[in-house]
């Protein structure tokens, strides 16, 4: 089964950006971990990251057209991007929203995600392990 692991704005800076919040795992290590976990679970995982909202929306459209499940860390777009939320609503396979940090324990503006209402499930606050759990869930479906 093809699964897209899509990452939004600033996630390419993992390992150097606010390590007290996001940890020391680099984006490259995260991508390798997702691909490896996917292989172990029998999934064909494609990992992507963009700082362009339009590109992310295009990838979500592609996943919808392919009827492929998505693990999505929309990052800051979680909190205000109706465009990302609407693209997620078009998906016809499971969508698991993932956040490295616990968004509910951070600044108030981060407490709400517009994406969560259209997600099959939400994992937050477990660091990079959240991605592995999302992939495990998809493999078991």
C-alpha positions in Angstrom: 0.0 0.0 0.0 1.3 3.4 -0.9 1.4 5.9 2.0 2.4 9.6 1.7 4.1 11.1 4.7 3.8 14.8 4.1 5.5 17.5 6.2 4.8 21.2 6.2 6.6 24.4 6.7 9.8 24.6 8.7 10.0 20.8 9.2 13.1 20.7 6.9 14.9 22.5 9.8 14.4 19.7 12.3 17.5 19.0 14.4 18.5 22.6 14.5 15.2 24.4 15.1 14.0 24.8 18.7 15.5 21.4 19.7 14.0 21.8 23.2 10.5 21.6 21.5 11.1 19.5 18.4 14.0 17.3 19.4 17.4 16.7 17.8 16.3 14.3 15.1 17.1 15.8 11.7 14.6 15.8 8.9 16.8 13.5 6.9 16.8 11.0 9.9 13.0 11.4 10.2 12.5 10.6 6.5 14.8 7.5 6.7 13.0 6.3 9.8 9.6 6.6 8.1 10.8 4.8 5.0 12.4 2.1 7.1 9.3 1.6 9.3 7.1 1.5 6.3 9.3 -1.2 4.7 9.1 -3.2 7.9 5.3 -2.9 7.9 4.9 -3.7 4.2 4.1 -0.1 3.2 5.4 1.8 0.2 6.2 5.1 2.0 7.0 8.3 0.2 8.2 11.1 2.5 8.0 14.8 1.4 8.5 18.2 3.0 7.7 21.6 1.7 7.6 25.2 2.8 5.1 26.0 0.0 1.5 25.8 1.0 0.5 25.4 -2.7 2.8 22.5 -3.1 1.4 20.7 -0.1 -2.2 21.2 -1.4 -1.1 19.7 -4.7 0.4 16.7 -2.9 -2.9 16.2 -1.0 -4.8 16.4 -4.3 -2.4 13.7 -5.7 -3.1 11.5 -2.7 -6.8 11.9 -3.1 -6.6 11.0 -6.8 -4.6 7.9 -5.9 -6.8 7.0 -2.9 -3.7 6.8 -0.8 -3.5 7.2 2.9 -1.6 10.2 4.3 0.4 10.9 7.4 0.4 14.7 7.6 2.3 17.1 9.8 0.8 20.3 8.6 3.0 22.3 11.0 1.9 25.9 11.4 -0.7 25.5 8.6 -2.6 23.3 11.1 -3.8 26.4 12.9 -5.1 28.6 10.1 -4.9 27.1 6.6 -8.4 26.5 5.3 -6.8 25.6 1.9 -4.9 22.7 3.5 -7.9 21.7 5.6 -10.1 21.6 2.4 -7.6 19.6 0.5 -7.5 17.1 3.4 -11.3 16.9 3.3 -11.0 15.6 -0.3 -9.0 12.6 0.8 -10.8 9.3 0.4 -8.4 7.2 2.5 -7.3 7.6 6.1 -5.5 10.8 7.2 -3.5 10.7 10.3 -2.4 14.2 11.6 0.9 14.1 13.4 2.6 16.8 15.5 6.0 16.3 17.2 5.1 18.5 20.1 1.9 18.5 22.2 0.1 21.5 20.6 -2.3 21.6 23.5 0.5 22.4 26.0 1.9 25.2 23.9 0.8 28.8 23.0 -2.9 29.2 22.9 -3.0 29.9 19.1 -1.5 26.4 18.6 -4.3 24.6 20.6 -6.7 24.3 17.7 -6.0 22.6 14.4 -8.4 23.2 11.5 -7.1 19.9 10.0 -8.1 17.7 13.0 -11.8 17.8 12.2 -11.2 16.0 8.8 -8.5 13.6 10.1 -9.1 10.0 10.9 -6.9 10.4 13.9 -4.4 12.8 15.6 -1.1 12.0 17.3 0.7 14.8 19.1 3.4 15.2 21.6 5.3 11.9 21.0 8.1 13.3 18.9 9.1 11.3 15.9 7.5 8.2 17.4 4.2 9.7 16.4 5.0 9.0 12.7 5.9 5.3 13.5 2.6 4.9 15.3 0.7 6.5 12.5 2.3 4.1 10.0 1.7 1.1 12.3 -2.0 2.1 12.5 -2.3 2.4 8.7 -0.6 -1.0 8.2 -3.0 -2.7 10.6 -6.1 -1.3 8.8 
